[in-house]
Amino acid sequence: MKGLKEILLVVGIVGVVCLCGYIVYQIAHASGEVVGYERGYVVGEGAGYSVGKQDGYQQGYTAGETAGYDTGHDKGYELGKTDGYDEGYSSGQTDGYDQGYEIGVADSLGHGYDLKDPTYKEVLSFLKQDRTDENEYIEDTYGVYVCSHFARDVGNNAEAAGLRAAYVALRYPDSGHAIVAFNTVDEGLVYFEPRTDERARPVVDERYYECIEPEPGRRYAEPDFDDTIKDILVIW
């Protein structure tokens, strides 16, 4: 009996030890699982947040860019259309007005020129470019191309260039002569001989050939007719 009791005691002690060990194992396992879960959750949350944020940013950026482009395109189109229309309308109205004005002037006055009184320098520049002085003087009983034709053509060419010019009729005792004049803004009324483009300063009761300012090297001889100026008729 004594031996059996000792065996049972040993078995009991071993059972108690095993039970305690199992209990401790379960407690440690549960505790470790909780701690591991918490640590794993924290690490996983951080990693997942970082990856999710990056993926979400890319997806959100793409979607936002597309939506923003569509919205901006629509608004930009409307704004551009409105601004373009306003600017185009204003520019078109100005150009149309100018063209209409020129045509209206042409219809009412016979031409569309907007003439101005030139500066003296502008007159000299025009005469230098004008080729009327290169025409041949031809005279017969009725005149083919004489001083009046020279004056007419210089005046027409000046008008075509936008310059206001006058046809000037000089009256002599038995005949006459035609020249041109410009009312310059800086030197007042100036006269020119249309056959040579030389400056003239006609004065009543003086000989016309003496009123011309000849080019260097040129000298006018006294004509065989009386060219004393009796009247100066300026026709605009």
Buried (B, 14 or more C-beta within 10 A) or exposed (E): EEEEEEEEEEEEEEEEEEEEEEEEEEEEEEEEEEEEEEEEEEEEEEEEEEEEEEEEEEEEEEEEEEEEEEEEEEEEEEEEEEEEEEEEEEEEEEEEEEEEEBEEBEEEEEEBBEBEBBBBEBBBBBBEEBEBBEEEEEEEEEEEEBBBBBBBBBBEBBBEBEBBBBBBBBBBEEEBBBBBBBBBEEEEEBBBBBBBBBBBEBEEEEBBBEBBEEEEEEEBEEEEEEBBBEEBEBEE
